[in-house]
Amino acid sequence: MKRFILVFLVIAFLPVTKVHAQMAVFDSAVTGAIAGTWIEQAAYWAQQAIDMVDQIAHMKEMIERMAKQIQMQLDNLQNIGDIHSFKDFTEWHNRQLYLEKMTEKTWNGMSIKIGKKDYKLMDVEGMAYGFQDTYVD
């Protein structure tokens, strides 16, 4: 893009009488600059697609972990009928608190990478700014 702007500025400030002879050179230079930017843009978007696939795989793994933890909590809740003493209750309660703590830790650990920054899943406003900074020029 910088090359295109430079070529445009040079041509814009040339005297009009000398431009006619240089139009063939200008046309090929502009075509080359545009072709170069297409290649750069294609490489950039390919890298963005690769990053997006990595993020989706990471999110899938995190969701599977959270589903496993929720299933463990449900199993623990189903065992509430097996409580016959105070000790059974405290063990069940401690196990439930541990599972809830691990679920919360997993949820708070989920993040998404936008551009070159990582954003927590709860930081919706930050993600909006990340999308704006990365994809809107």
N, C-alpha and C positions, 0 to 999 in steps of 0.2 A: 504494500500500500504506500509505503514511503517513496518507493521508486516511481510509482505512478504520479504522486503529487509533485515530485521533483521534476519529472518530465513535463507535466502540465504547466508548472511555473516557468520553466525555461521557454517553452513554446509560447506561453502567454506574453512574455516580455520581449520576444524577438520582433524586429520590425516586420511589418506585413509584406513588404516587397521581397524580402529574402525567404519568406516562409514557403512560397510556391515550389521552389526547387527542393526543399527539404521535406515535403509532405510524405514522400515515399519512405524516407528514413523514419519520420515521426510515426507513421502508421505501423511499421514493423516494430518499432521500439515500444509503442503502447500495447500492441498485441502481445509482445514478449512479456511486458510487465504484468499484464492482466493474466496471462497464462501462468506466470510464476505465482501470482497471488492465489489462483485456483488450486494449485498444487499445495501451497501452504495451508489453505483453508481445508482442503481434503484431509491433509495430515492432522490438522487440529481437530476436526470433527471425528476422525477415526480414533484419535486418542481419547476424546470425550466419550465415545461409544464404549471403548474398552474400560474406561473408568466407571461408566454406568453399569456395565455388566458385573464388574467387581463389586460395586456397591449392592447390586441386587443379590448376588451370591452371599455377601456378608449379612444383609438383612434377612435372607432366607434362613441362614444358620442361626441368627439371633431369635427369630420367630420360632424356630423349632425348639431351641433351648427353653424359651418362655412357655411353649405349649407343654413341654415335658415337666416343667416346674409346676404349672397349673394342674396337670394330671396328678402329680405327686400330692399337691394340696387337696385335691378332691378325694384321693385315696385316703389321706389322713383324716379328712372330715367324715368319711364313711366308717372309719374305725372308732368313731365317738361312742358307738354302742358297746365297745369292748372295755369301757372304763368301769372298774369295779371298786377302786379305792382312790384315795387322794393322791397316792404316788402315781397311779396310772394316769390320773388327770393331769398332774404336773408334767409328766413325760410327754403326754399328748400335746399339751399346751406349748411346751418348749419346742417340740418338733414343728408345730404349726407356726410359731413365731419365726423359727429358723427358715422355714419354707417361704414365708411372706417376705422376710428380709432378703433372701436370695432372689426372689422375683423382682423386688424393688431395685436391687442392685443391677440385675440384668436389664430392666427397663431403663434405668438411668445411664447404663453403659452403652445403650444403643446410640449410634451416631451415623451421620451421613456425610459424605465428602462431596462438597460442591466447589469445583475449581481446585484450589489448593488448600482449602480450609475444611476442618471437620466441625460439624454442628451437631449438638445433642438433639435427640428427637423431639424434646420438649421446646426447643428454641425455634419456634416457627417464625418469629420476626427476624431472627438472624439468618434463617434459611432464605427468606425473601430477599434480604440484602445480598446474600451470597449469590443467588440467581441473578440479581440485577447487576452485580459487579462482574460476574463471570460471563454471562450470556448477552448482556445489553451493552453495546458500545456506542 
